[in-house]
Amino acid sequence: MTPAQTAFLTALAAILLLAGAFGAFVVVQARRASHVPASSILGRLGRPSVARLELHRWAFYAHRTGGLAILGFLALHLVDVGLVAVSPALYDEVHTLYGTPALRVFEIGLLATILFHAFDGLRLLVLDLVDVGWRTSERLLWLAVVLTVALTIPAAVVILGPVLA
């Protein structure tokens, strides 16, 4: 592995660790603020009104954490695409990593994150503009999840196609 590829993978790992740490921090802070023991999550999920709150809470965490991960990768991607101005050979060297199985799996995760973030953002926009109520809000969240999965699966087949063939 070349130094440029090592630097790219190190930066990518740092972004993923930062997003994961941010997600963990948000969850820990929310638990502290709600004064709810972590062991009682299954009990809370069994009660319908609390389960709805939990569902929206986890959507909130996923939306914010995914947004940070997308922003971090976008910054890294701007740098790696900008390498073409510095040295086309260096650009080609770094971009050969995108063909590896590990980065193809990462791209599937990135695509799923972008799709969920977009669909959930549209859901939040609807909630801000129209008073839809809890039931419709929950249905819109499930629609965002279903659309994310429904679009990620065929894209994953295309992304992994060259590796599996």
N, C-alpha and C positions, 0 to 999 in steps of 0.2 A: 504494500500500500504506500502510495506516495505521500509526501508531507501535506500537499494540498488536500488530498482525500482525508487524511487524518484530521486536519484542521476542520474540515466540513463536518465530519462525523462527531468530533468533539463538540462543536457548536450546536449541532442537532441534539446531542445527548444533554447538553446544558439547558437547551430550551425545553426539552421534554421533562427534565428534572424540575425546572422552574415552574412549569405548568402544573406538574404533579404536586409540588410543595405548596403552590398557591391553592390548589383544590383542597388539599389536606388542611391548610390553615383556615380556609373558609368554613369547612365542615366543623372543625374544632371550635372556632369562634361561635358558630351558630348553636352548637350544642351547649356551650357555656352560657350563651344569652338566653336559651330557652329553659335552662335548668332541668333538662330531661336526661335521665341516665341512659347511656348508650345501650345498655342491656334490654331496655324496654321497647326497642324499635318494632319487634315482631308483635308485641302486644298492642302497640299503637296502630299498626297497619291493619289489625283486625277490626278496628272501629271505623265505620264508613266515613264519618266527618273528618276524623284525624288522618285517615288514609289519603283523603283528597289533599289535605294540607301537606302531607309528606311527599306526595307525588309532585306537587308544584314546587316544593322546596328543593327536591332533587333536580327538577328541571332547571331551577334557578342556578344551582351549583354547576350543572353541566353546561349551561349557556355561558356563564361567566368564565369558567375554566377553559372551555373550548375556544372562546373568543381570545383569551390570552395565548393559548397555544397557536391559534391561527395567526395572530399578530406576530408572534416570535418567529414562526416559520416563514412568514412573508418577508420579514426583515432579512433572515438568512438567505432566502431565495433571491432577493434583490441583490445581495452581495455576490452570490454564486453566478447569477446571470450577468452581473457587471464585470465578471472576470473576462468576458469576451473582449472588452475594451482594453484590458491590460495585456492579455495574452490568449489568443484563440486556443493554443495548445493546452494552457492551464485550464481553460474553460472545458475543453473536451475531456481532460483528465478528471476533473471533478464530476462532470455529468455522466461519466461511465458508471458512477455509483448508483444512479437512478435505475439502472438495469438489473441490479443485484436483487435476489429474492427478498432480502431483509428490507430494503428500501421500497420494494414493490408492496410489501405488506404494510409498511408505514404509510405509503400513499393511499392505500385502502382506508386506513384509520383516519388519515387527513381528510379524505373525501367524505367519509361518514360524519366527521366533526363539522366540516363546512356545511354539509347538507342539513344536519340537525340545527346548527346555529342559524342558518338562513330560514328554515321552516319555523323554528321556534321564534325567531325575530318577527316573522310575519304574524304569528299567533299573538305575540305581545303587542304588535301594532294594532291588530283588531281589538284586543282587550282595552287598549288605550282609547280607541276611537268610538267603540260601541259598547254599551252595557249589555253583555251577553249572559252573565250569570255563571254560576259554578259548573253546572252540568255541561254547558256549551264550551266553557273554557277547558274542561277536562277532555271533552271530545276533540277539541282542536289540538290539544297536547298529544293525544294518542294518534291523531292524524299526522302530526309532525313526525312522530316516531315511526309510524307505518311507512310514510313516504320516504323517510331516510333509509329504512331497511330495504324497501322495495327498489330504490334506485341504487343503493350500494351493492347489492348482491350481483346484478348483471354487470355492473362496472368492475367488480372484483374479478369476475370471470375474464373480462377483457384485459385487465391489468396483469393478472397472473398468467394469462394465456401463453406468452412467450417463455415463461419459466417452466410451465408444466408440459409444454409441447416437446 
